[in-house]
Amino acid sequence: GAGPGAPYPPPGPIGPPRVPARGFSFVGQGPDRKPIRAAFYDDGFNVYHAQDDLGQPHLMWLDWNALALRLIPSKTEELVKVTICTAIKPPHASDKAQRHRKYLNALKSTGVVCLQGDFAEEPRECRDCGATWKAPVEKQGDVNLAISIIDDAHRDVFDHCYLVTADSDQAATARLLKTAWPQKKLTTVVITGRSHCKALLAIADHKIVVSEASLEHSLFPSLITGPSAIRRPVEYDPPAGWVHPAARPK
């Protein structure tokens, strides 16, 4: 796709008519038309909890590039960026943290931008018995997501922003995006089982619910080859007898 800030060529002669998917049109006209640049911005923990609620651990081994390519209209859009904002929960030596780190490495191997926040311990108190403790709370994730979208919009990285979250905190981000760059499209995306945030729906141009079938179609293989091989954690192995949707009889 076009680099940050790269202007599109001036419109040329009108070419043969073409009806784009989902009501979108190409940028420009005629032979100089370019596909719409699509970028995904994933609220990591919001999505993680939605996936976890499905009760199917193998769906956690999700290739976000593959899923994004399934969701965009391929005839009119090209995927230019996928950004995931998350954090590794302490203790960092735990099996869960190591599994999370392995997953982030798998995503990075496909070019996904992984922005990591942190956790801070905040005091908690039981209202009934008065007991106190410190609970880990994610920090920076929401800010990283908002900054990424607004910075990329400012640098003209995308034409169409897919915001993957059900969190109303991102309504302010969406509102600024559509106010400052009204020509850019915004689609709110949620995982099946979750409802769209009403505040986001009021601002967005479109909405998508990611089906379980789309998740299954978009899983990483058990072994990701490359400069350093990444093997799927056994906790994310598919259940016995599971067959990839592409290999199932039609």
Backbone as CSV, one residue per row, in Angstrom:
resi,resn,N_x,N_y,N_z,CA_x,CA_y,CA_z,C_x,C_y,C_z
1,GLY,0.827,-1.201,0.000,0.000,0.000,0.000,0.855,1.242,0.000
2,ALA,0.229,2.373,-0.116,0.962,3.621,-0.112,1.590,3.842,1.244
3,GLY,2.769,4.423,1.261,3.463,4.675,2.519,2.805,5.809,3.272
4,PRO,3.232,6.005,4.522,2.650,7.073,5.331,2.755,8.433,4.654
5,GLY,1.624,9.078,4.522,1.622,10.416,3.961,1.700,10.473,2.447
6,ALA,1.837,9.306,1.772,1.955,9.314,0.314,0.619,9.643,-0.312
7,PRO,0.527,10.696,-1.118,-0.764,11.075,-1.700,-1.142,10.136,-2.832
8,TYR,-2.427,9.987,-3.048,-2.872,9.216,-4.197,-2.738,10.060,-5.452
9,PRO,-2.561,9.419,-6.624,-2.478,10.177,-7.876,-3.782,10.915,-8.135
10,PRO,-3.738,11.990,-8.922,-4.973,12.701,-9.257,-5.883,11.801,-10.072
11,PRO,-7.189,12.009,-9.986,-8.119,11.176,-10.737,-7.833,11.206,-12.228
12,GLY,-7.955,10.048,-12.858,-7.784,9.957,-14.302,-9.132,9.765,-14.957
13,PRO,-9.149,9.332,-16.230,-10.413,9.097,-16.930,-11.212,8.016,-16.212
14,ILE,-12.504,8.134,-16.259,-13.361,7.147,-15.623,-13.277,5.839,-16.395
15,GLY,-12.965,4.765,-15.704,-12.829,3.458,-16.330,-14.161,2.744,-16.376
16,PRO,-14.129,1.452,-16.718,-15.366,0.681,-16.774,-16.001,0.590,-15.392
17,PRO,-17.309,0.580,-15.313,-17.967,0.542,-14.011,-17.642,-0.745,-13.264
18,ARG,-17.512,-0.627,-11.965,-17.246,-1.784,-11.126,-17.924,-1.559,-9.784
19,VAL,-18.625,-2.540,-9.314,-19.340,-2.416,-8.045,-18.492,-3.044,-6.956
20,PRO,-17.960,-2.248,-6.037,-17.119,-2.781,-4.973,-17.941,-3.476,-3.892
21,ALA,-17.273,-4.346,-3.121,-17.938,-5.053,-2.029,-18.280,-4.084,-0.906
22,ARG,-19.368,-4.375,-0.196,-19.774,-3.640,1.000,-19.952,-2.143,0.765
23,GLY,-20.197,-1.744,-0.471,-20.525,-0.354,-0.714,-19.345,0.595,-0.774
24,PHE,-18.117,0.086,-0.725,-16.953,0.966,-0.792,-16.503,1.116,-2.241
25,SER,-15.869,2.235,-2.557,-15.332,2.460,-3.889,-13.822,2.631,-3.791
26,PHE,-13.177,2.449,-4.930,-11.748,2.657,-4.977,-11.427,4.138,-4.803
27,VAL,-10.197,4.410,-4.331,-9.730,5.786,-4.223,-9.231,6.204,-5.591
28,GLY,-9.714,7.317,-6.117,-9.334,7.733,-7.455,-10.231,7.079,-8.489
29,GLN,-9.945,7.313,-9.747,-10.762,6.767,-10.821,-9.863,6.249,-11.922
30,GLY,-10.434,5.432,-12.799,-9.713,4.957,-13.965,-8.509,4.107,-13.611
31,PRO,-7.491,4.095,-14.479,-6.337,3.210,-14.279,-5.508,3.549,-13.046
32,ASP,-5.656,4.763,-12.526,-4.872,5.165,-11.356,-5.556,4.839,-10.033
33,ARG,-6.718,4.193,-10.104,-7.422,3.865,-8.871,-6.591,2.912,-8.026
34,LYS,-6.616,3.132,-6.734,-5.881,2.269,-5.822,-6.846,1.666,-4.817
35,PRO,-6.545,0.456,-4.344,-7.445,-0.152,-3.362,-7.418,0.598,-2.048
36,ILE,-8.492,0.485,-1.329,-8.606,1.098,-0.008,-7.650,0.393,0.944
37,ARG,-6.891,1.158,1.701,-5.919,0.601,2.648,-6.607,0.321,3.977
38,ALA,-6.613,-0.945,4.369,-7.290,-1.372,5.593,-6.273,-1.643,6.690
39,ALA,-6.598,-1.211,7.908,-5.737,-1.460,9.059,-6.591,-1.919,10.230
40,PHE,-6.087,-2.926,10.960,-6.790,-3.476,12.111,-6.097,-3.050,13.402
41,TYR,-6.909,-2.704,14.399,-6.404,-2.298,15.710,-7.150,-3.119,16.761
42,ASP,-6.402,-3.976,17.436,-6.961,-5.024,18.282,-6.720,-4.710,19.755
43,ASP,-7.796,-4.589,20.507,-7.742,-4.417,21.952,-7.483,-5.800,22.550
44,GLY,-6.201,-6.115,22.801,-5.776,-7.468,23.105,-6.541,-8.157,24.214
45,PHE,-6.670,-7.534,25.379,-7.314,-8.214,26.499,-8.820,-8.284,26.333
46,ASN,-9.419,-7.279,25.719,-10.846,-7.325,25.449,-11.167,-8.503,24.539
47,VAL,-10.331,-8.694,23.522,-10.527,-9.803,22.582,-10.205,-11.135,23.250
48,TYR,-9.149,-11.163,24.061,-8.773,-12.399,24.748,-9.932,-12.932,25.593
49,HIS,-10.575,-12.057,26.345,-11.681,-12.501,27.204,-12.866,-12.978,26.365
50,ALA,-13.087,-12.345,25.218,-14.158,-12.798,24.325,-13.848,-14.190,23.781
51,GLN,-12.583,-14.419,23.402,-12.187,-15.739,22.927,-12.292,-16.770,24.045
52,ASP,-11.839,-16.396,25.230,-11.847,-17.313,26.363,-13.270,-17.745,26.714
53,ASP,-14.218,-16.838,26.565,-15.612,-17.157,26.870,-16.188,-18.209,25.919
54,LEU,-15.563,-18.397,24.772,-16.044,-19.409,23.831,-15.735,-20.822,24.326
55,GLY,-14.800,-20.935,25.270,-14.487,-22.235,25.849,-13.798,-23.192,24.903
56,GLN,-13.079,-22.648,23.922,-12.366,-23.486,22.956,-10.927,-22.968,22.843
57,PRO,-10.026,-23.477,23.675,-8.660,-22.937,23.746,-7.920,-22.927,22.417
58,HIS,-8.232,-23.844,21.508,-7.490,-23.872,20.232,-7.736,-22.620,19.405
59,LEU,-8.831,-21.900,19.692,-9.117,-20.673,18.948,-8.240,-19.514,19.393
60,MET,-7.486,-19.710,20.483,-6.548,-18.677,20.950,-5.336,-18.561,20.029
61,TRP,-5.003,-19.642,19.313,-3.818,-19.660,18.449,-4.181,-19.005,17.115
62,LEU,-4.611,-17.753,17.196,-5.238,-17.064,16.073,-4.247,-16.216,15.293
63,ASP,-4.236,-16.413,13.989,-3.406,-15.630,13.077,-4.208,-14.397,12.663
64,TRP,-3.869,-13.249,13.237,-4.659,-12.046,12.982,-4.520,-11.524,11.565
65,ASN,-3.383,-11.776,10.929,-3.266,-11.403,9.523,-4.255,-12.191,8.679
66,ALA,-4.312,-13.507,8.928,-5.227,-14.357,8.167,-6.674,-13.961,8.415
67,LEU,-7.014,-13.660,9.672,-8.389,-13.272,9.983,-8.734,-11.938,9.326
68,ALA,-7.825,-10.980,9.405,-8.081,-9.674,8.790,-8.323,-9.808,7.292
69,LEU,-7.543,-10.660,6.647,-7.709,-10.856,5.204,-9.046,-11.516,4.874
70,ARG,-9.575,-12.300,5.804,-10.893,-12.905,5.592,-12.007,-11.870,5.740
71,LEU,-11.770,-10.867,6.589,-12.833,-9.922,6.911,-12.939,-8.756,5.933
72,ILE,-11.846,-8.379,5.310,-11.906,-7.234,4.402,-12.429,-7.672,3.034
73,PRO,-13.083,-6.782,2.306,-13.504,-7.101,0.934,-12.285,-7.108,0.010
74,SER,-11.855,-8.290,-0.390,-10.575,-8.436,-1.088,-10.530,-7.726,-2.443
75,LYS,-11.673,-7.495,-3.067,-11.673,-6.865,-4.386,-11.458,-5.359,-4.313
76,THR,-11.663,-4.781,-3.135,-11.559,-3.323,-3.040,-10.585,-2.844,-1.972
77,GLU,-10.140,-3.749,-1.091,-9.264,-3.330,-0.011,-8.004,-4.181,0.048
78,GLU,-6.927,-3.566,0.552,-5.702,-4.308,0.824,-5.310,-4.071,2.273
79,LEU,-4.814,-5.120,2.908,-4.420,-5.025,4.311,-3.026,-4.418,4.392
80,VAL,-2.893,-3.316,5.123,-1.603,-2.644,5.234,-0.997,-2.731,6.633
81,LYS,-1.833,-3.048,7.642,-1.277,-3.074,8.987,-2.237,-3.775,9.953
82,VAL,-1.644,-4.520,10.893,-2.400,-5.078,12.015,-1.637,-4.722,13.291
83,THR,-2.324,-4.102,14.231,-1.716,-3.699,15.499,-2.494,-4.328,16.652
84,ILE,-1.771,-4.924,17.580,-2.390,-5.504,18.768,-1.776,-4.858,20.006
85,CYS,-2.631,-4.396,20.906,-2.169,-3.762,22.140,-2.500,-4.674,23.321
86,THR,-1.475,-5.067,24.047,-1.650,-6.033,25.116,-0.575,-5.826,26.177
87,ALA,-0.469,-6.758,27.102,0.569,-6.741,28.137,0.687,-8.153,28.681
88,ILE,1.880,-8.501,29.152,2.102,-9.826,29.727,1.908,-9.740,31.232
89,LYS,0.981,-10.531,31.711,0.606,-10.474,33.127,1.673,-11.134,33.997
90,PRO,2.074,-10.494,35.090,3.043,-11.109,35.996,2.396,-12.275,36.754
91,PRO,3.207,-13.212,37.281,4.673,-13.250,37.166,5.101,-13.686,35.766
92,HIS,6.136,-13.024,35.252,6.540,-13.236,33.870,7.170,-14.598,33.630
93,ALA,7.506,-15.320,34.699,8.084,-16.656,34.541,7.014,-17.739,34.540
94,SER,5.745,-17.367,34.712,4.676,-18.361,34.769,4.447,-18.999,33.406
95,ASP,3.812,-20.167,33.414,3.505,-20.857,32.158,2.593,-19.996,31.279
96,LYS,1.643,-19.321,31.908,0.710,-18.488,31.144,1.441,-17.338,30.462
97,ALA,2.382,-16.713,31.176,3.150,-15.610,30.596,4.030,-16.104,29.453
98,GLN,4.636,-17.265,29.619,5.486,-17.817,28.557,4.653,-18.154,27.324
99,ARG,3.442,-18.660,27.555,2.544,-18.968,26.437,2.136,-17.683,25.716
100,HIS,1.864,-16.642,26.482,1.499,-15.356,25.891,2.666,-14.803,25.069
101,ARG,3.871,-14.907,25.611,5.056,-14.413,24.905,5.270,-15.182,23.593
102,LYS,5.048,-16.482,23.644,5.189,-17.289,22.426,4.171,-16.861,21.376
103,TYR,2.960,-16.571,21.831,1.914,-16.131,20.894,2.278,-14.788,20.261
104,LEU,2.794,-13.863,21.052,3.204,-12.570,20.504,4.327,-12.746,19.491
105,ASN,5.242,-13.661,19.746,6.314,-13.938,18.778,5.741,-14.504,17.484
106,ALA,4.706,-15.336,17.608,4.057,-15.868,16.403,3.427,-14.734,15.596
107,LEU,2.762,-13.816,16.277,2.156,-12.683,15.587,3.216,-11.800,14.924
108,LYS,4.289,-11.536,15.644,5.360,-10.695,15.098,5.988,-11.330,13.864
109,SER,6.015,-12.665,13.811,6.612,-13.347,12.660,5.835,-13.088,11.376
110,THR,4.579,-12.651,11.495,3.766,-12.335,10.319,3.700,-10.834,10.059
111,GLY,4.427,-10.041,10.856,4.448,-8.601,10.640,3.457,-7.821,11.486
112,VAL,2.744,-8.498,12.388,1.813,-7.792,13.265,2.601,-6.909,14.238
113,VAL,2.139,-5.688,14.431,2.752,-4.770,15.392,2.163,-5.071,16.767
114,CYS,2.992,-5.487,17.698,2.538,-5.821,19.057,3.044,-4.753,20.026
115,LEU,2.144,-3.960,20.537,2.494,-2.917,21.493,2.186,-3.424,22.896
116,GLN,3.219,-3.508,23.739,3.063,-4.071,25.060,3.015,-2.989,26.135
117,GLY,1.955,-3.036,26.907,1.854,-2.178,28.065,2.448,-2.887,29.264
118,ASP,1.883,-2.653,30.426,2.430,-3.248,31.648,1.294,-3.487,32.629
119,PHE,1.628,-4.100,33.748,0.669,-4.294,34.832,1.174,-3.561,36.062
120,ALA,0.250,-3.000,36.806,0.580,-2.367,38.084,-0.316,-2.975,39.152
121,GLU,0.216,-3.074,40.363,-0.576,-3.616,41.460,-1.351,-2.494,42.144
122,GLU,-2.659,-2.684,42.245,-3.503,-1.689,42.885,-4.207,-2.310,44.088
123,PRO,-4.372,-1.557,45.160,-4.988,-2.103,46.378,-6.471,-2.413,46.187
124,ARG,-6.915,-3.499,46.774,-8.315,-3.895,46.767,-8.749,-4.205,48.206
125,GLU,-10.032,-4.023,48.487,-10.536,-4.298,49.824,-11.900,-4.959,49.738
126,CYS,-12.095,-6.002,50.499,-13.377,-6.695,50.554,-14.357,-5.863,51.378
127,ARG,-15.505,-5.556,50.808,-16.489,-4.731,51.514,-17.124,-5.474,52.687
128,ASP,-17.123,-6.799,52.604,-17.777,-7.583,53.657,-16.888,-7.796,54.878
129,CYS,-15.620,-8.224,54.622,-14.760,-8.580,55.753,-13.620,-7.596,55.997
130,GLY,-13.410,-6.669,55.052,-12.349,-5.689,55.227,-10.972,-6.170,54.840
131,ALA,-10.861,-7.415,54.332,-9.559,-7.933,53.896,-9.027,-7.103,52.737
132,THR,-7.708,-6.930,52.700,-7.072,-6.152,51.637,-6.057,-6.998,50.898
133,TRP,-5.827,-6.653,49.649,-4.828,-7.334,48.838,-4.469,-6.421,47.667
134,LYS,-3.469,-6.819,46.920,-3.056,-6.064,45.736,-3.364,-6.897,44.492
135,ALA,-4.046,-6.279,43.553,-4.448,-6.968,42.324,-3.727,-6.360,41.131
136,PRO,-3.234,-7.212,40.196,-2.583,-6.680,38.990,-3.613,-6.070,38.044
137,VAL,-3.343,-4.869,37.570,-4.247,-4.158,36.666,-3.463,-3.745,35.428
138,GLU,-4.012,-4.057,34.259,-3.327,-3.707,33.013,-3.259,-2.197,32.852
139,LYS,-2.115,-1.724,32.392,-1.905,-0.305,32.135,-1.399,-0.102,30.705
140,GLN,-1.763,1.019,30.131,-1.265,1.504,28.842,-1.971,0.899,27.636
141,GLY,-2.706,-0.214,27.815,-3.320,-0.862,26.652,-4.282,0.043,25.914
142,ASP,-5.228,0.656,26.631,-6.199,1.544,25.991,-5.526,2.750,25.341
143,VAL,-4.522,3.296,26.036,-3.811,4.464,25.500,-3.020,4.076,24.254
144,ASN,-2.334,2.937,24.306,-1.579,2.479,23.131,-2.491,2.300,21.921
145,LEU,-3.672,1.738,22.163,-4.614,1.524,21.062,-5.071,2.857,20.475
146,ALA,-5.442,3.788,21.335,-5.915,5.087,20.867,-4.822,5.857,20.122
147,ILE,-3.627,5.875,20.697,-2.522,6.599,20.065,-2.182,6.003,18.714
148,SER,-2.193,4.683,18.620,-1.853,4.016,17.362,-2.815,4.422,16.250
149,ILE,-4.107,4.423,16.569,-5.103,4.776,15.557,-4.951,6.233,15.120
150,ILE,-4.850,7.131,16.077,-4.790,8.554,15.739,-3.469,8.894,15.042
151,ASP,-2.367,8.291,15.499,-1.077,8.553,14.856,-1.076,8.039,13.422
152,ASP,-1.607,6.843,13.205,-1.644,6.292,11.847,-2.596,7.072,10.949
153,ALA,-3.685,7.569,11.511,-4.585,8.418,10.725,-3.875,9.705,10.325
154,HIS,-3.149,10.299,11.265,-2.408,11.537,10.997,-1.349,11.319,9.923
155,ARG,-0.694,10.157,9.946,0.349,9.865,8.957,-0.232,9.254,7.678
156,ASP,-1.556,9.169,7.609,-2.270,8.650,6.432,-1.828,7.232,6.082
157,VAL,-1.795,6.377,7.088,-1.422,4.980,6.872,-2.591,4.188,6.286
158,PHE,-3.824,4.540,6.674,-4.979,3.747,6.258,-6.107,4.644,5.749
159,ASP,-7.024,3.999,5.020,-8.278,4.637,4.618,-9.452,4.083,5.416
160,HIS,-9.276,2.851,5.916,-10.365,2.157,6.612,-9.805,1.544,7.886
161,CYS,-10.319,1.983,9.013,-9.882,1.493,10.325,-10.874,0.453,10.841
162,TYR,-10.366,-0.734,11.141,-11.173,-1.778,11.779,-10.770,-1.813,13.258
163,LEU,-11.680,-1.416,14.127,-11.406,-1.336,15.551,-12.018,-2.548,16.248
164,VAL,-11.146,-3.428,16.771,-11.600,-4.697,17.336,-11.680,-4.562,18.853
165,THR,-12.848,-4.194,19.348,-13.076,-4.052,20.784,-14.557,-3.865,21.042
166,ALA,-14.970,-4.209,22.253,-16.328,-3.909,22.697,-16.289,-2.908,23.839
167,ASP,-15.150,-2.271,24.022,-14.913,-1.373,25.149,-15.344,0.055,24.807
168,SER,-16.228,0.599,25.615,-16.724,1.956,25.368,-15.642,3.017,25.561
169,ASP,-14.521,2.661,26.211,-13.435,3.630,26.387,-12.898,4.117,25.048
170,GLN,-13.048,3.288,23.987,-12.515,3.682,22.682,-13.490,4.543,21.881
171,ALA,-14.635,4.867,22.461,-15.571,5.746,21.750,-14.959,7.124,21.515
172,ALA,-14.164,7.602,22.472,-13.513,8.906,22.298,-12.519,8.857,21.138
173,THR,-11.812,7.742,21.007,-10.876,7.568,19.892,-11.627,7.589,18.571
174,ALA,-12.716,6.837,18.520,-13.517,6.762,17.298,-14.091,8.123,16.938
175,ARG,-14.533,8.852,17.940,-15.127,10.172,17.693,-14.092,11.143,17.113
176,LEU,-12.872,11.125,17.674,-11.822,11.993,17.156,-11.452,11.598,15.732
177,LEU,-11.355,10.299,15.482,-11.006,9.832,14.135,-12.012,10.340,13.107
178,LYS,-13.298,10.183,13.390,-14.318,10.558,12.427,-14.501,12.071,12.334
179,THR,-14.116,12.808,13.386,-14.213,14.267,13.352,-13.050,14.877,12.577
180,ALA,-11.836,14.390,12.850,-10.647,14.956,12.222,-10.447,14.455,10.797
181,TRP,-10.854,13.201,10.538,-10.669,12.611,9.211,-11.974,11.956,8.768
182,PRO,-12.985,12.750,8.473,-14.310,12.195,8.149,-14.311,11.310,6.910
183,GLN,-13.296,11.462,6.041,-13.252,10.645,4.839,-12.795,9.214,5.129
184,LYS,-12.218,8.977,6.282,-11.746,7.634,6.626,-12.900,6.817,7.204
185,LYS,-12.973,5.562,6.800,-14.045,4.678,7.249,-13.662,4.024,8.571
186,LEU,-14.680,3.730,9.370,-14.475,3.054,10.651,-15.462,1.907,10.774
187,THR,-14.924,0.713,11.040,-15.763,-0.457,11.287,-15.461,-0.995,12.674
188,THR,-16.499,-1.200,13.475,-16.330,-1.785,14.799,-16.484,-3.305,14.678
189,VAL,-15.564,-4.038,15.317,-15.495,-5.496,15.176,-15.539,-6.140,16.556
190,VAL,-16.355,-7.178,16.706,-16.383,-7.944,17.953,-16.348,-9.432,17.624
191,ILE,-15.878,-10.224,18.604,-15.888,-11.675,18.490,-17.287,-12.185,18.810
192,THR,-17.706,-13.239,18.127,-19.023,-13.811,18.375,-19.250,-14.066,19.864
193,GLY,-20.458,-13.786,20.326,-20.768,-13.914,21.738,-20.720,-12.597,22.475
194,ARG,-20.088,-11.594,21.888,-20.016,-10.262,22.482,-20.909,-9.294,21.706
195,SER,-21.469,-8.338,22.414,-22.299,-7.322,21.779,-21.447,-6.115,21.412
196,HIS,-21.811,-5.469,20.334,-21.131,-4.236,19.953,-21.393,-3.151,20.996
197,CYS,-20.387,-2.345,21.236,-20.543,-1.192,22.128,-21.467,-0.177,21.444
198,LYS,-22.530,0.224,22.138,-23.498,1.150,21.544,-22.862,2.494,21.202
199,ALA,-21.917,2.943,22.042,-21.261,4.226,21.783,-20.439,4.161,20.503
200,LEU,-19.808,3.005,20.249,-19.035,2.842,19.011,-19.960,2.709,17.806
201,LEU,-21.069,1.993,17.978,-22.015,1.826,16.871,-22.555,3.169,16.405
202,ALA,-22.710,4.099,17.330,-23.251,5.408,16.977,-22.281,6.221,16.124
203,ILE,-21.003,5.837,16.142,-19.969,6.592,15.424,-19.498,5.866,14.167
204,ALA,-19.419,4.543,14.244,-18.828,3.743,13.168,-19.698,3.737,11.913
205,ASP,-19.035,3.470,10.776,-19.738,3.359,9.501,-20.331,1.965,9.308
206,HIS,-19.656,0.963,9.864,-20.079,-0.420,9.669,-19.751,-1.226,10.914
207,LYS,-20.271,-2.443,10.984,-19.990,-3.351,12.095,-19.793,-4.768,11.562
208,ILE,-18.970,-5.542,12.285,-18.709,-6.936,11.933,-18.711,-7.769,13.205
209,VAL,-19.349,-8.922,13.153,-19.230,-9.930,14.195,-18.402,-11.078,13.625
210,VAL,-17.283,-11.372,14.261,-16.399,-12.442,13.776,-16.987,-13.784,14.190
211,SER,-17.335,-14.603,13.247,-17.954,-15.892,13.534,-16.925,-16.904,14.011
212,GLU,-17.406,-17.947,14.660,-16.521,-19.024,15.093,-15.864,-19.689,13.891
213,ALA,-16.588,-19.781,12.779,-16.027,-20.375,11.567,-14.848,-19.557,11.054
214,SER,-14.956,-18.236,11.102,-13.854,-17.381,10.649,-12.627,-17.560,11.540
215,LEU,-12.857,-17.721,12.843,-11.740,-17.974,13.762,-11.057,-19.287,13.416
216,GLU,-11.845,-20.324,13.184,-11.278,-21.636,12.871,-10.487,-21.615,11.571
217,HIS,-10.966,-20.865,10.610,-10.275,-20.771,9.318,-8.949,-20.020,9.432
218,SER,-8.761,-19.260,10.522,-7.641,-18.322,10.608,-6.610,-18.695,11.668
219,LEU,-6.519,-19.965,12.010,-5.568,-20.380,13.039,-4.168,-20.559,12.463
220,PHE,-3.165,-20.288,13.289,-1.792,-20.605,12.918,-1.639,-22.121,12.794
221,PRO,-0.677,-22.587,11.999,-0.363,-24.024,11.998,0.305,-24.419,13.307
222,SER,0.418,-25.708,13.535,1.029,-26.181,14.785,2.495,-25.771,14.881
223,LEU,3.154,-25.617,13.736,4.548,-25.194,13.713,4.714,-24.047,12.734
224,ILE,5.191,-22.922,13.224,5.461,-21.758,12.379,6.948,-21.756,12.080
225,THR,7.288,-21.927,10.822,8.696,-21.982,10.439,9.214,-20.591,10.134
226,GLY,10.519,-20.443,10.170,11.147,-19.154,9.920,12.524,-19.140,10.535
227,PRO,13.091,-17.949,10.746,14.408,-17.857,11.386,14.462,-18.609,12.706
228,SER,13.366,-18.576,13.462,13.265,-19.377,14.680,11.881,-20.011,14.705
229,ALA,11.830,-21.333,14.723,10.560,-22.048,14.672,9.756,-21.794,15.946
230,ILE,8.448,-21.669,15.785,7.552,-21.443,16.914,6.515,-22.557,16.907
231,ARG,6.514,-23.344,17.966,5.577,-24.463,18.061,4.380,-24.072,18.921
232,ARG,3.210,-24.475,18.482,1.987,-24.167,19.209,2.019,-24.781,20.611
233,PRO,1.671,-24.016,21.646,1.588,-24.581,23.001,0.552,-25.699,23.050
234,VAL,0.832,-26.720,23.829,-0.090,-27.864,23.887,-1.462,-27.423,24.406
235,GLU,-1.487,-26.349,25.214,-2.768,-25.859,25.726,-3.682,-25.361,24.611
236,TYR,-3.093,-25.045,23.447,-3.873,-24.552,22.318,-4.098,-25.612,21.254
237,ASP,-3.737,-26.856,21.534,-3.982,-27.923,20.571,-5.485,-28.098,20.346
238,PRO,-5.909,-28.355,19.115,-7.335,-28.604,18.859,-7.793,-29.872,19.571
239,PRO,-9.080,-29.989,19.835,-9.588,-31.202,20.475,-9.440,-32.409,19.561
240,ALA,-9.453,-33.578,20.149,-9.316,-34.819,19.369,-10.403,-34.879,18.297
241,GLY,-9.976,-35.234,17.095,-10.923,-35.354,15.996,-11.207,-34.067,15.253
242,TRP,-10.609,-32.947,15.726,-10.861,-31.666,15.050,-10.226,-31.667,13.670
243,VAL,-10.941,-31.152,12.701,-10.460,-31.059,11.319,-10.568,-29.610,10.878
244,HIS,-9.517,-29.114,10.255,-9.539,-27.735,9.772,-10.709,-27.570,8.793
245,PRO,-11.424,-26.436,8.877,-12.591,-26.255,8.001,-12.302,-26.450,6.526
246,ALA,-11.089,-26.085,6.083,-10.759,-26.239,4.670,-10.693,-27.690,4.238
247,ALA,-10.470,-28.605,5.215,-10.341,-30.030,4.897,-11.617,-30.812,5.156
248,ARG,-12.650,-30.128,5.629,-13.900,-30.820,5.917,-14.679,-31.076,4.638
249,PRO,-15.384,-32.204,4.578,-16.175,-32.493,3.389,-17.301,-31.466,3.205
250,LYS,-17.541,-31.106,2.002,-18.583,-30.112,1.707,-19.898,-30.797,1.352
